[in-house]
Amino acid sequence: MLNNEADGPLARDRVAPTLTQSQSPDLTFRAADFDCLAAALDHAAQGNAGLNFHNGRGGLDQVLTYAELCRSARRTAAGLLDLGLRRGDRVAIVAEMGPDFVIAFFACQYAGLVAAPLPEQTGLGTRTDYVATLRSIVHSAGARVVVGPDDLQATLSEVVQGLPGRRAATTTGLMDGAPANAELQPLGAGEISHIQYSSGSTRTPQGIRIDQDALMANARAVAVSAMQIRPGDRAASWLPFYHDMGLIGFLLIPLTCQVSVDYLASDSFARRPLQWLKLISQNRCQFAFSPTFGYDLCTRRAASASALELDLSCWRVAGIGGETVRHQTLEAFADAFAPHGFRRDAFVPSYGLAESTLAVSFANRDRAPHVDWVDAEALVRRSVAEPAAEGPRTSGFTSCGAPIRDHAVAIRDAHGRSLPERRVGRICVRGPSLMHGYDNAPDETAEVLDADGWLDTGDLGYLADGELFVTGRRKDLIIVNGRNILPQDLEWAAEHASPHLRSRDTAAFSVSGPDGREVPVILVQARTQAPGERKEVCNAVHSAIFRSAGIDCRVVLVPLRSLPFTSSGKLSRARARQLYLSGAFEDDALPRAASAG
């Protein structure tokens, strides 16, 4: 069993695992005050906490205490070094949500090697596509070894085929072949921790070098100031380990605070989102984060919540990040789950990105999410967020709060000049959590990092009363007749235009028309095959866009599950636009609404 020391953490003959404890009474609580991850695990291993992996039905499948993780990671580190690897060599690891990845990741920490997490295979895409993706990242990272679970051994062997000097390995194989009493020299302060790949929502994913100092600075700021983690707290997560929010937010930061975590696989969450809430309820978890769409999925299943007998009164920090925070979604979730003990003021919107390790800002913990209502015309015409009363001619943006400790946020124009409060511009950040650069990409690094240490995030937003409001991605902005239109506003209007549409069923972007003018395009995944209803969806979307934004648009119906999303679950509008221009989407709905442009 996973928590049976005699058999080891990856033994196949297991008895029923036992949930790790939340409290470690005999262990001194330390809130991420370490200089490296190896030191943090050495300390956590002296307590009772650890990681718990649950199946889609809520059952406990595997348990990995921090003590077991420490022992297994050290054995695996010895196995890696026995392959002839030298300090600083790269090791690519498939980031499936299970003990194999966690052990291999910390084995790299103990062995002085640099981990590069790889995406796990999802239900979408072919095996050939997956192998090609992994091979591309392995080549980019310069990884000498690719590590994954036993059931991926054939796939990993195919990944390294034709890549000279690379080899595939499994965690169990490395542990079984590890020499006894190997001398380990863990990564320490000032050294690189791992390579984190960006989500690639507007470009090809870039490898980001995250060092120990940046990681621990972010962990301390999040643990102490933003989330205010306490002894005995517990977390729950379905976020993939390949993404920064899943890896750092719900593996590394909890470990640096000796916190137990309950995991539900991402695909299990997609099928049964209420199981996430059930884990929070039954295990009395205080922390759980999700992008906005996760809360929307739960709200759509709220009618089934009573059968689960949920008690969410324990949920102290319900974080939101990773994509645009839609206040309508938060309000709907709070209304749906208030009868189950959920408190509206538990919501904590945040802003972050992998280039800043994880977090940049967190909303005020002492109030419900703050929505800033601004005049829509002033926003699109003059890029000014003028306060206005909520109404049909206003836009609402949710506060992502003030910067975390020792970090700063500035809003700048296209020439790098600072803008005053309530002027929309480029969000730039500075602080000890920033990357030193993209991996092996000095030109790309120079494009976003200036000589004074400011990072241009690629996002747009404004400051008001010292708090950050994010309005969207600069490269996603739709410009029509000199007006700046946010694609998420069009998508929101479209998705609420018809009962045949749900959240994340649309993608908005613009293309050049025959006369050179920009033409807005809305791709729509209609959940009906009836020709009459599909035509009604097109007309309804067109009308909704015209009412909300005053523009004409081209509406194109596309197959279900055809819109592209990144590994972290973000809609990739840039990729959707590429697919549209390549002819990948057949326009099968051509009513009056689709003829614009």
C-alpha positions in Angstrom: 0.0 0.0 0.0 1.1 3.6 -0.5 1.5 4.3 3.2 3.1 0.9 4.1 6.8 1.4 4.7 7.6 -2.2 4.1 6.1 -2.3 0.7 7.1 1.1 -0.5 5.0 3.9 -2.0 4.5 2.3 -5.4 3.8 -1.3 -4.4 1.1 -2.9 -6.4 -0.4 -5.1 -3.7 -2.1 -2.7 -1.3 -4.5 -2.7 1.5 -7.0 0.1 1.8 -5.1 3.4 2.2 -5.6 5.7 5.2 -6.3 9.5 4.8 -3.4 11.6 5.9 -4.0 13.8 9.0 -4.4 17.5 8.9 -2.6 18.1 12.2 1.0 17.4 13.2 1.0 18.3 16.9 4.7 17.5 17.4 6.0 19.4 14.4 6.8 23.1 14.4 4.6 24.9 11.9 6.6 26.8 9.3 4.9 28.9 6.7 7.2 28.5 3.7 10.3 29.9 5.5 12.8 27.7 3.7 15.5 28.5 1.2 14.8 25.5 -1.1 12.2 22.8 -1.7 14.4 19.9 -0.4 14.6 21.6 3.0 10.9 22.1 3.0 10.2 18.4 2.4 12.8 17.3 5.0 10.8 19.3 7.5 7.3 18.2 6.4 8.5 14.6 6.4 8.7 14.8 10.2 4.9 15.3 10.5 1.7 13.4 9.7 0.5 15.3 6.6 0.7 14.3 3.0 -1.1 13.8 -0.4 -4.3 11.9 -1.0 -5.4 10.8 -4.4 -9.2 10.2 -4.9 -11.0 8.6 -7.8 -14.0 10.0 -9.7 -16.5 8.4 -7.3 -14.8 10.0 -4.3 -13.0 6.9 -3.1 -9.4 7.1 -1.7 -7.1 5.3 -4.2 -3.6 6.3 -3.1 -1.9 8.0 -0.2 1.6 9.5 -0.1 2.7 10.9 3.2 5.4 13.5 3.2 7.6 11.0 5.1 7.1 8.4 2.3 7.6 11.0 -0.4 11.0 12.0 1.2 12.2 8.4 1.4 11.0 7.5 -2.1 12.3 10.7 -3.7 15.8 10.1 -2.2 15.8 6.5 -3.6 14.6 7.7 -7.0 17.3 10.4 -6.9 19.9 7.8 -6.5 18.5 5.9 -9.5 18.6 9.0 -11.6 22.2 9.7 -10.8 23.1 6.0 -11.5 22.1 6.8 -15.1 25.2 9.0 -15.4 23.3 12.4 -15.0 25.3 15.4 -13.8 24.3 18.3 -11.7 22.0 20.6 -13.6 20.9 18.1 -16.2 17.3 18.2 -17.3 14.7 15.5 -16.5 11.3 15.6 -18.2 8.5 14.1 -16.1 4.9 13.3 -17.2 2.8 15.3 -14.8 0.0 12.9 -14.2 -1.9 13.4 -11.0 -0.4 10.7 -8.9 2.5 9.7 -6.7 4.8 8.8 -9.7 5.2 12.5 -10.8 5.5 13.9 -7.3 8.3 11.4 -6.4 10.2 12.0 -9.6 9.9 15.8 -9.2 11.3 15.7 -5.7 13.9 13.2 -6.8 15.3 15.9 -9.1 15.4 18.3 -6.2 17.5 15.9 -4.1 19.7 14.8 -7.0 20.6 18.3 -8.1 18.7 17.9 -11.4 16.2 20.2 -13.1 12.7 18.9 -13.6 10.6 19.8 -16.6 7.0 18.7 -16.1 5.2 17.4 -19.2 1.5 17.4 -19.9 -0.4 14.2 -19.3 -2.4 12.7 -22.1 -6.1 13.8 -22.2 -9.1 12.3 -23.9 -8.7 14.8 -26.7 -6.2 14.3 -29.6 -4.5 11.3 -30.9 -1.6 9.3 -29.4 0.5 10.5 -32.4 -0.2 14.1 -31.5 0.6 13.5 -27.8 4.0 11.9 -28.7 4.8 14.8 -31.0 4.0 17.3 -28.2 6.2 15.5 -25.7 9.0 15.1 -28.1 8.9 18.9 -28.9 9.1 19.8 -25.2 11.8 17.2 -24.4 13.9 18.6 -27.3 13.2 22.2 -26.2 14.1 21.5 -22.6 17.2 19.6 -23.5 16.1 16.8 -21.2 18.3 13.7 -21.1 15.8 11.5 -19.4 12.0 11.2 -19.7 10.2 9.8 -16.7 6.6 8.6 -16.3 4.4 5.9 -14.8 4.7 2.2 -15.9 1.7 2.3 -18.2 3.3 5.0 -20.3 6.6 3.2 -20.8 5.8 2.4 -24.5 4.8 5.9 -25.2 7.9 7.4 -23.6 10.1 5.0 -25.5 8.5 6.3 -28.7 9.1 9.9 -27.5 12.8 9.5 -27.2 13.2 7.5 -30.3 15.3 9.4 -32.7 16.5 11.9 -30.1 20.2 11.1 -29.5 21.3 10.9 -25.9 17.8 10.6 -24.5 16.3 7.7 -22.6 13.0 6.8 -21.1 12.5 5.5 -17.5 9.8 4.8 -15.0 9.7 5.9 -11.4 9.4 2.3 -10.1 12.3 1.2 -12.4 14.5 4.0 -11.0 13.7 3.1 -7.4 14.2 -0.6 -8.0 17.6 0.0 -9.6 18.8 2.6 -7.1 22.2 2.0 -5.5 22.3 2.0 -1.7 23.8 4.9 0.2 24.2 7.2 -2.8 25.5 10.7 -1.9 22.9 13.3 -2.7 23.5 17.0 -3.0 20.1 18.7 -3.2 19.4 21.9 -5.2 19.7 24.9 -2.8 19.2 28.6 -2.6 20.1 30.5 -5.8 19.8 27.4 -8.0 17.1 26.6 -10.5 14.1 24.6 -9.3 12.4 23.5 -12.5 11.3 24.5 -15.9 7.6 25.6 -16.0 6.0 25.7 -19.5 3.5 28.6 -20.1 0.0 27.7 -21.1 0.4 28.9 -24.6 -3.0 30.6 -24.9 -1.7 33.2 -27.4 1.6 31.7 -28.5 3.7 28.5 -28.5 4.4 27.4 -24.9 7.7 28.8 -23.6 9.9 27.2 -21.0 10.3 29.4 -17.9 13.2 29.0 -15.6 11.9 29.1 -12.0 14.6 29.3 -9.4 14.5 28.3 -5.7 14.6 31.9 -4.5 11.7 33.0 -6.7 9.6 30.0 -5.8 10.1 30.4 -2.1 9.5 34.2 -2.2 6.1 33.5 -3.9 5.3 30.7 -1.5 6.0 32.9 1.5 3.9 35.8 0.2 1.0 33.5 -0.7 1.1 31.5 2.5 1.6 34.3 5.0 -0.1 37.4 3.5 -2.6 36.2 0.8 -4.0 32.9 2.0 -3.0 33.1 5.7 -2.4 29.4 6.1 -2.6 28.1 9.6 -1.5 24.9 11.4 -3.9 22.1 10.6 -5.3 23.6 7.4 -6.2 21.3 4.5 -6.5 21.8 0.7 -8.4 20.2 -2.1 -7.5 20.4 -5.8 -8.4 19.1 -9.3 -5.9 21.4 -11.0 -3.3 19.5 -13.2 0.3 19.4 -12.0 1.5 20.5 -15.4 -0.1 24.0 -14.8 1.5 26.5 -12.4 -1.6 26.8 -10.3 -1.8 23.0 -9.8 2.0 22.4 -9.3 3.0 25.4 -7.2 -0.4 26.4 -5.7 -1.6 23.0 -4.7 1.5 20.8 -4.4 4.6 22.9 -3.6 3.1 25.6 -1.4 1.0 23.2 0.7 4.1 21.1 1.2 6.2 24.1 2.3 3.5 24.7 5.0 3.1 21.0 6.0 -0.5 20.9 4.7 -2.3 17.8 3.6 -4.0 17.9 0.1 -6.9 15.9 -1.3 -6.7 15.5 -5.1 -9.3 14.6 -7.7 -8.0 14.0 -11.2 -8.9 16.8 -13.7 -10.8 14.5 -16.1 -12.8 13.2 -13.1 -13.7 16.7 -12.1 -14.9 17.4 -15.6 -17.2 14.5 -15.5 -18.4 14.9 -11.8 -17.5 18.4 -10.6 -19.5 18.0 -7.4 -17.0 15.4 -6.2 -14.6 18.3 -5.7 -17.1 19.9 -3.4 -17.7 16.6 -1.7 -13.9 16.3 -0.9 -13.9 19.8 0.5 -16.9 19.0 2.7 -16.1 15.5 4.0 -12.4 16.2 4.6 -13.0 19.7 6.0 -10.7 21.5 3.6 -10.1 25.3 4.0 -8.4 26.0 0.6 -9.5 25.2 -2.9 -8.9 27.1 -6.2 -10.4 27.0 -9.6 -10.6 29.0 -12.8 -14.0 30.6 -13.3 -15.3 27.8 -15.5 -14.9 25.2 -12.7 -17.3 27.1 -10.5 -19.7 27.3 -13.5 -19.6 23.5 -13.9 -20.5 23.0 -10.3 -23.3 25.5 -10.5 -24.8 23.6 -13.4 -24.9 20.5 -11.3 -26.2 22.2 -8.1 -29.5 20.5 -8.2 -27.7 17.2 -7.3 -25.9 18.7 -4.4 -28.5 17.9 -1.8 -28.0 14.2 -2.3 -24.3 14.6 -1.3 -25.2 16.3 2.0 -22.5 19.0 1.5 -21.3 21.2 4.3 -19.0 23.9 2.8 -18.8 26.0 5.9 -15.2 24.9 6.3 -14.2 26.5 3.0 -12.2 29.6 4.0 -10.5 30.5 0.8 -12.3 29.8 -2.5 -9.7 31.1 -4.9 -10.3 32.1 -8.5 -7.5 32.6 -11.1 -6.1 31.3 -14.4 -8.6 33.2 -16.6 -11.0 36.1 -16.6 -13.0 36.3 -13.4 -16.6 36.6 -14.3 -18.6 38.1 -11.4 -21.9 36.6 -12.7 -20.4 33.1 -12.3 -19.4 33.8 -8.7 -22.7 35.2 -7.8 -24.5 32.2 -9.3 -22.3 29.8 -7.4 -22.7 31.6 -4.1 -26.5 31.6 -4.5 -26.6 27.9 -5.5 -24.4 26.7 -2.6 -25.3 29.1 0.2 -27.8 26.5 1.5 -24.8 24.2 1.9 -22.9 26.5 4.1 -20.8 28.4 1.4 -20.0 32.0 2.3 -19.8 34.6 -0.4 -16.9 36.3 1.3 -14.8 33.1 0.9 -14.2 34.0 -2.7 -10.7 35.3 -3.3 -10.1 36.4 -6.9 -6.4 36.6 -7.8 -4.1 37.4 -10.7 -0.9 35.6 -11.6 1.1 34.0 -14.4 3.9 31.4 -14.7 6.5 34.1 -15.4 5.9 35.3 -11.9 6.2 31.8 -10.5 2.4 31.8 -9.7 0.7 34.7 -7.9 0.9 38.5 -8.4 -2.1 39.8 -6.5 -4.9 38.6 -4.3 -8.2 40.3 -3.5 -9.0 41.5 0.0 -9.8 38.6 2.3 -12.2 40.6 4.5 -15.0 41.2 2.0 -17.0 39.5 -0.8 -15.6 40.0 -4.4 -15.6 43.7 -5.4 -17.1 44.5 -8.8 -16.1 47.8 -10.4 -18.8 49.1 -12.8 -17.5 51.4 -15.5 -18.9 53.3 -18.4 -18.7 50.9 -21.4 -18.4 53.7 -24.0 -15.6 55.4 -22.2 -13.8 52.1 -21.9 -13.9 51.2 -25.6 -13.5 54.7 -27.0 -10.9 56.2 -24.6 -9.6 53.2 -22.6 -10.7 54.9 -19.4 -12.5 53.0 -16.6 -15.0 55.7 -15.6 -17.1 54.7 -12.6 -20.8 54.3 -13.3 -23.9 52.8 -11.8 -24.6 49.2 -12.8 -26.8 49.2 -16.0 -27.1 48.2 -19.6 -24.3 50.6 -20.7 -21.8 49.5 -18.1 -19.2 46.8 -17.8 -18.3 45.1 -14.6 -14.7 44.0 -13.6 -13.8 42.0 -10.5 -11.0 43.2 -8.4 -8.0 40.9 -8.3 -6.7 42.9 -5.3 -3.4 44.5 -4.4 0.1 43.0 -5.2 1.4 40.4 -2.9 4.2 41.3 -0.4 7.4 42.8 -2.0 5.8 42.9 -5.5 4.6 45.8 -7.5 2.1 46.3 -10.4 2.2 49.2 -12.9 0.0 50.0 -15.9 1.9 51.3 -18.9 1.1 52.5 -22.4 2.5 51.1 -25.6 5.6 53.3 -25.2 6.3 52.0 -21.7 5.1 55.2 -19.9 3.2 54.7 -16.6 -0.5 55.5 -16.7 -2.6 57.0 -13.9 -5.3 55.0 -12.1 -8.3 54.0 -14.2 -6.5 54.2 -17.4 -6.4 50.9 -19.2 -3.0 49.7 -20.4 -0.4 47.0 -20.3 -0.1 45.2 -16.9 3.6 45.2 -15.8 4.8 43.5 -12.7 8.1 43.5 -10.7 9.2 41.5 -7.6 11.3 38.7 -6.3 9.1 36.0 -7.8 9.8 36.9 -11.4 11.6 34.5 -13.7 15.1 35.3 -14.9 14.1 34.5 -18.4 12.6 32.1 -20.9 14.7 28.9 -21.3 17.2 29.2 -24.1 15.2 32.2 -25.6 17.1 35.4 -25.0 15.2 37.4 -27.7 11.8 36.4 -26.3 13.0 37.3 -22.8 14.2 40.7 -23.9 10.7 41.4 -25.4 9.0 41.1 -22.0 11.7 41.9 -19.4 13.2 45.4 -19.2 16.5 46.4 -17.7 14.7 47.6 -14.5 13.2 44.2 -13.8 9.7 45.0 -15.0 7.8 42.2 -16.8 5.2 43.0 -19.5 2.6 40.3 -18.9 0.8 40.7 -22.2 -2.4 41.4 -20.2 -4.5 44.6 -20.2 -6.0 46.1 -17.1 -6.2 49.2 -14.8 -5.6 50.1 -11.2 -8.2 51.7 -9.0 -7.6 52.5 -5.3 -4.5 50.4 -5.5 -6.3 47.3 -6.7 -5.8 45.5 -10.0 -8.7 44.9 -12.5 -7.8 42.7 -15.5 -9.7 43.4 -18.7 -8.2 40.8 -21.1 -5.2 39.7 -23.2 -3.7 42.3 -25.4 -3.3 39.9 -28.4 -6.9 38.8 -28.1 -8.3 42.4 -28.3 -10.8 42.9 -31.1 -10.7 46.4 -32.7 -13.7 47.4 -34.8 -13.9 51.0 -36.2 -11.4 52.2 -33.7 -13.2 50.6 -30.7 -11.4 48.1 -28.4 -13.7 45.2 -27.7 -13.0 42.5 -25.2 -13.6 39.0 -26.7 -14.8 37.6 -23.3 -17.7 40.2 -23.4 -18.8 38.9 -26.8 -18.5 35.3 -25.6 -20.5 36.0 -22.5 -23.3 37.6 -24.5 -23.3 34.7 -27.0 -23.3 31.9 -24.4 -26.4 33.5 -22.7 -28.2 33.9 -26.0 -29.5 30.4 -26.3 -30.4 27.4 -24.0 -28.3 25.3 -26.4 -25.1 27.0 -25.3 -23.0 26.7 -22.1 -20.0 28.3 -20.7 -16.8 27.8 -22.9 -19.0 27.0 -25.9 -17.8 30.1 -27.9 -14.6 31.8 -29.1 -14.4 35.4 -30.4 -11.7 36.9 -32.5 -11.4 39.1 -35.6 -10.1 38.5 -39.2 -9.5 40.9 -42.1 -12.4 41.2 -44.4 -12.2 41.7 -48.3 -12.0 45.5 -47.8 -9.2 45.2 -45.2 -11.6 46.0 -42.3 -11.6 43.8 -39.2 -14.6 41.4 -39.1 -15.6 39.9 -35.7 -16.1 36.1 -35.8 -17.9 34.0 -33.2 -17.3 30.3 -33.2 -20.2 28.5 -31.5 -20.5 24.9 -30.3 -24.3 24.4 -30.4 -25.6 21.5 -28.3 -28.3 20.6 -30.8 -28.2 18.9 -34.2 -31.7 20.0 -35.3 -31.3 22.3 -38.4 -34.1 24.6 -37.3 -32.7 25.0 -33.8 -29.1 25.5 -35.1 -30.3 28.4 -37.3 -32.1 29.8 -34.2 -28.8 29.6 -32.3 -27.0 31.6 -35.0 -29.7 34.3 -35.1 -29.8 34.5 -31.3 -26.1 34.9 -31.0 -25.9 37.5 -33.7 -28.7 39.5 -32.1 -27.1 39.2 -28.6 -23.8 40.5 -29.9 -25.5 43.4 -31.7 -27.4 44.4 -28.6 -24.5 44.1 -26.2 -21.7 45.6 -28.4 -23.4 47.3 -31.2 -21.5 45.4 -33.9 -22.2 43.0 -36.6 -20.4 39.7 -36.6 -20.0 36.4 -38.4 -21.4 33.4 -36.5 -20.0 30.0 -37.4 -21.2 26.8 -35.8 -18.5 24.3 -35.1 -18.5 20.7 -33.7 -18.7 20.0 -30.0 -15.3 19.8 -28.3 -13.6 21.4 -31.3 -12.6 24.7 -29.6 -8.9 24.6 -28.7 -7.9 24.9 -25.0 -4.4 25.0 -23.5 -3.1 22.4 -21.1 -4.2 24.6 -18.2 -7.8 24.9 -19.5 -7.6 28.4 -21.0 -9.4 29.1 -24.3 -6.8 29.7 -27.0 -8.4 32.3 -29.2 -5.2 32.6 -31.3 -5.3 28.9 -32.1 -9.1 29.1 -32.8 -8.4 31.9 -35.3 -5.7 29.9 -37.0 -8.0 26.9 -37.3 -10.7 29.1 -38.7 -8.4 30.7 -41.3 -7.1 27.3 -42.3 -10.6 26.1 -43.1 -10.8 23.6 -40.3 -14.3 24.7 -39.4 -17.0 24.2 -42.0 -19.5 27.0 -41.9 -22.7 25.0 -41.7 -25.0 27.8 -40.7 -25.5 30.7 -43.1 -28.6 32.6 -42.0 -28.7 36.4 -42.3 -26.7 36.6 -39.1 -23.6 35.0 -40.6 -23.2 37.3 -43.6 -21.4 40.2 -42.0 -18.1 41.1 -43.7 
